Amino acid sequence: MRLIQYRDEKGKRKVGLVTPDGNHVRPLKGVATVFELANLAIARRKSLAKLAERQAKAKRVDYLALLQEGRVLAPLDHPEPARFLVTGTGLTHLGSAAARNTMHVATHGGGAPESDSMKIFQMGIKGGKPARGKIGVQPEWFFKGVGTCIVAPGTALPLPAFALAGAEEPEIVGLYLNDAKGRPWRIGYALGNEFSDHVTEAQSYLYLQHSKLRSCALGPELLLGELPADIRGTTSILRKGKVLWQDEFLSGEENMSHSIANLEHFHFRYPMFRRPGDLHAYFFGAAVLSYASGIRTAPGDEFVIEAKAFGQPLRNRMERVADEGLVAVAAL
């Protein structure tokens, strides 16, 4: 089952249940956002899927028209965007480790010592999938931003003037809500473009965090229930309407060095990430990168990420934003 958030013809917010044909949605009554629906599910002790099915009207809305008209929103948001924390991990897929190592070799030469990236990837291979109820090895982790850094499907991904580059990272994203007692609940999963600056990252592993402080995109659909163990998708870059680069990506636990439960434990073990009422978007890592294939993106390029399990593709165009120059801080 999949949900979307959108605006109707009057601009009013709605939640829609995607129909089996993938071309229509059935509006949900009683809620205007997935955030409201998730809180209602917790309060009523109902599964999100069952509640969504019960709330769905018989009316059908043209989903493809909503996408074409730019009325589809990110599949989750918070009424207070600063309370929606966006984080992630890398080196969880074989492809991500190879891509990170390619950047290391390209920058420091083939004779350079084994990178920290490969070391932490090997740690995940050995201990990232512990037995049920056990704690495995700690993954890589980074902070990306808060709710204001998330852009909707079909809207622009801003490339800062100070950025050395900007490119896609096709990933699965876990979406979570903490209840009134601080217990995290997984709402579902979405496709994500964890847009990053790989040139900055390649200069030094210590610049990884700087390279991640960018916008990102989620959606368009929210997948409820468990994540399929084997996800196969396609990531593409279009330039002036033509395919510049395309590759297949694999995800899901069968293709990862860490279990979802292990990643979740090492995120939510920190009390600060269990504040009641907060939302979390957690990127699970990319399997392929155009940058590792020698592609250099440019403003105007469109990124397209798709996987059958997630319905309609996630599309966003990269656009350069004006240079803000020096940001000076004044004393009070």
C-alpha positions in Angstrom: 0.0 0.0 0.0 1.2 3.5 -0.9 0.2 7.0 0.0 0.8 10.5 -1.3 0.3 14.0 0.0 -1.1 16.6 -2.5 -3.1 19.8 -2.9 -6.5 19.7 -4.5 -7.7 22.2 -7.1 -8.5 24.7 -4.3 -5.0 24.4 -2.7 -6.3 22.3 0.2 -4.0 19.6 1.5 -5.0 16.0 1.1 -3.7 12.5 1.7 -4.3 10.0 -1.1 -4.3 6.2 -1.2 -2.7 5.1 -4.5 -5.0 2.7 -6.4 -3.7 -0.7 -7.6 -3.3 0.7 -11.2 -0.9 3.4 -9.9 -2.7 6.1 -11.9 -5.3 7.3 -9.4 -5.6 8.1 -5.7 -8.5 7.9 -3.2 -8.6 10.9 -0.9 -8.6 10.1 2.9 -11.3 11.6 5.0 -10.6 13.2 8.4 -6.9 14.0 7.9 -5.0 16.5 5.8 -1.4 15.1 6.3 0.4 11.9 6.8 1.7 13.3 10.1 -1.9 13.5 11.3 -2.7 10.1 10.1 0.3 8.6 11.8 -0.5 10.2 15.1 -4.1 8.9 14.7 -2.9 5.4 14.1 -0.7 5.5 17.3 -3.6 6.9 19.4 -6.1 4.3 18.1 -3.5 1.5 18.2 -4.2 0.7 14.5 -1.8 -0.2 11.7 -1.3 2.7 9.4 -2.4 0.6 6.4 -5.6 -0.5 7.9 -6.4 3.0 9.1 -5.7 4.4 5.6 -7.9 1.9 3.9 -10.7 2.6 6.3 -10.4 6.4 5.8 -10.2 6.2 2.0 -13.1 7.6 0.1 -14.6 5.9 -3.0 -13.8 9.0 -5.1 -10.8 8.6 -7.5 -8.5 11.5 -8.4 -6.2 11.5 -11.4 -2.7 11.0 -9.9 -0.8 11.5 -13.1 -2.5 14.9 -13.5 -1.5 15.9 -10.0 2.1 15.1 -10.9 2.0 17.0 -14.1 0.4 20.0 -12.5 3.0 20.1 -9.7 0.5 19.5 -6.9 2.2 16.4 -5.3 4.0 17.2 -2.1 6.8 15.3 -0.3 5.1 12.2 1.3 5.8 13.4 4.9 6.3 16.7 6.6 6.0 18.3 10.1 4.0 21.4 10.9 7.2 22.6 12.6 9.9 21.8 10.0 12.7 22.2 12.5 11.3 19.1 14.2 11.8 16.9 11.1 15.4 15.7 11.4 17.0 14.4 8.1 20.0 12.1 8.6 21.6 9.1 6.9 24.3 6.5 6.5 26.6 5.4 3.7 28.7 2.4 2.9 25.8 0.1 3.4 25.8 -1.3 -0.2 28.6 -2.9 -2.2 28.2 -0.2 -4.9 28.5 2.7 -2.4 31.8 1.3 -1.0 33.2 0.9 -4.5 32.1 4.4 -5.5 33.6 6.0 -2.3 36.9 4.1 -2.9 36.9 5.3 -6.6 36.8 8.9 -5.3 39.6 8.1 -2.9 41.9 6.6 -5.5 41.1 9.4 -8.0 42.1 12.0 -5.5 45.0 10.4 -3.7 46.3 7.9 -6.2 46.2 4.1 -6.6 49.1 3.6 -4.1 47.2 5.3 -1.3 46.6 3.2 1.9 43.2 1.5 2.2 40.6 4.2 2.8 38.5 4.5 6.0 35.5 4.0 3.8 36.6 0.5 2.8 37.5 -0.3 6.4 34.1 0.7 7.7 32.3 -1.2 4.9 34.2 -4.4 5.7 33.1 -3.9 9.4 29.5 -3.8 8.2 30.0 -7.0 6.1 31.2 -8.8 9.2 28.9 -7.4 11.8 26.1 -5.3 10.3 23.4 -8.0 10.4 23.3 -9.3 13.9 20.9 -12.0 15.1 17.5 -10.9 16.1 17.6 -9.1 19.4 21.4 -8.5 19.2 23.4 -5.3 18.5 25.7 -5.3 15.5 28.5 -3.0 14.4 28.1 0.7 14.3 27.5 2.2 10.8 28.6 5.5 9.3 26.2 8.3 10.1 25.7 11.9 9.0 23.3 14.8 9.6 21.8 16.4 6.5 19.4 19.0 7.8 15.8 19.6 8.9 12.5 19.6 7.2 13.3 22.9 5.3 15.9 21.0 3.3 13.4 18.6 1.7 12.0 19.5 -1.7 8.9 18.1 -3.3 8.8 15.8 -6.3 9.1 17.8 -9.5 10.6 20.8 -7.8 14.1 22.2 -8.1 17.1 20.9 -6.1 19.1 24.0 -5.4 22.9 23.9 -6.2 24.6 26.5 -3.9 27.0 28.9 -5.6 29.8 27.8 -3.2 29.3 24.1 -4.1 32.0 22.4 -6.1 29.5 20.0 -7.6 26.1 18.5 -7.1 24.8 15.1 -8.0 22.2 12.4 -7.2 22.3 9.6 -4.7 19.4 7.2 -5.2 18.4 5.8 -1.9 15.6 4.2 0.2 14.6 6.4 3.1 13.0 5.3 6.4 10.4 7.7 7.8 9.7 7.7 11.5 7.5 9.4 14.2 8.2 9.5 17.9 5.1 9.0 20.0 4.2 11.0 23.2 6.4 8.7 25.3 9.4 9.0 22.9 9.0 5.6 21.3 10.0 5.7 17.6 7.5 4.2 15.1 8.3 3.6 11.5 5.7 5.2 9.3 7.1 3.7 6.1 9.6 4.1 3.3 10.1 6.4 0.3 12.4 6.9 -2.6 15.0 9.6 -1.9 17.5 11.6 -3.8 20.2 12.4 -1.2 21.7 15.1 -3.3 25.4 15.7 -2.4 28.7 17.4 -3.4 31.0 14.5 -4.3 33.9 16.8 -5.3 34.0 18.3 -1.8 33.7 14.9 -0.3 36.6 13.5 -2.4 39.0 16.1 -1.1 39.0 14.6 2.4 36.8 12.1 4.3 36.6 14.8 7.0 34.6 17.0 4.5 31.9 14.3 4.2 29.6 16.3 6.5 30.0 19.5 4.5 29.2 17.7 1.3 25.9 16.4 2.8 24.5 19.8 3.9 22.4 20.2 0.9 18.7 19.9 -0.1 17.2 16.5 -0.8 14.1 15.1 -2.3 11.6 12.5 -1.1 8.7 10.6 -2.8 6.5 10.9 -4.5 5.0 7.9 -2.7 5.1 6.5 0.9 5.3 2.7 1.0 3.6 1.2 4.1 4.5 -2.0 5.8 7.8 -3.9 5.5 10.5 -3.1 2.9 10.9 -5.8 0.3 14.2 -7.6 0.8 15.3 -7.1 -2.8 14.7 -3.7 -4.4 15.7 -3.1 -8.0 15.5 0.3 -9.5 16.9 2.7 -12.1 18.6 6.0 -11.7 19.0 8.4 -14.7 20.2 11.8 -15.6 18.5 13.7 -18.3 20.1 16.6 -20.1 17.9 18.7 -22.4 15.4 15.8 -22.4 17.9 13.1 -23.4 19.5 10.4 -21.2 23.0 11.4 -20.3 23.6 8.5 -17.9 21.6 5.6 -16.5 22.3 2.7 -14.2 20.5 0.0 -12.2 20.6 0.2 -8.4 20.0 -2.6 -5.9 18.7 -2.0 -2.4 16.8 -3.8 0.3 18.4 -6.0 3.0 19.5 -8.7 0.6 21.8 -6.1 -1.1 23.0 -4.3 2.1 25.7 -4.9 4.6 23.5 -3.7 7.5 20.0 -4.8 8.5 17.4 -2.0 8.8 17.0 -2.9 12.5 20.7 -2.3 13.1 20.7 1.0 11.4 17.6 2.1 13.3 19.2 1.0 16.7 22.3 3.1 16.2 20.2 6.1 15.3 17.5 6.0 17.9 19.7 4.9 20.8 20.5 8.6 21.3 17.8 10.1 23.6 17.9 13.4 21.6 16.5 11.5 18.6 13.6 10.2 20.7 12.0 13.5 21.5 8.2 13.1 21.5 6.5 14.4 18.4 9.6 14.6 16.2 9.8 13.2 12.7 12.9 11.5 11.2 13.9 10.8 7.6 16.9 8.3 7.5 18.7 7.7 4.2 19.9 4.1 4.0 22.7 4.6 1.5 23.2 4.7 -2.2 24.4 1.7 -4.3 25.4 3.7 -7.4 26.6 7.2 -8.2 27.0 9.0 -11.5 30.0 10.8 -10.2 31.9 7.5 -9.7 31.2 6.8 -13.4 32.9 10.0 -14.4 29.7 12.0 -15.0 29.8 15.8 -14.3 26.4 17.2 -13.8 25.3 20.7 -14.8 22.5 23.1 -13.8 19.3 22.1 -15.7 20.0 18.3 -15.5 17.1 16.3 -14.3 17.5 13.3 -11.9 15.0 10.5 -12.2 14.9 7.7 -9.6 12.4 4.8 -9.9 11.7 1.4 -8.5 8.6 -0.7 -9.1 7.9 -1.1 -5.4 7.5 2.7 -5.0 5.2 3.5 -7.9 5.8 6.7 -9.8 9.4 7.9 -10.2 11.0 10.8 -8.2 12.0 13.6 -10.6 13.9 16.7 -9.7 15.9 19.2 -11.7 19.1 20.8 -10.4 19.2 24.6 -10.5 22.0 26.9 -9.4 21.1 29.6 -6.8 22.5 33.0 -6.4 25.8 33.5 -4.5 25.2 34.9 -1.0 28.8 35.9 -0.6 30.3 36.2 2.9 27.9 35.5 5.7 29.0 37.9 8.5 28.0 37.5 12.1 27.3 40.6 14.2 27.9 40.9 17.9 24.9 41.8 20.1 
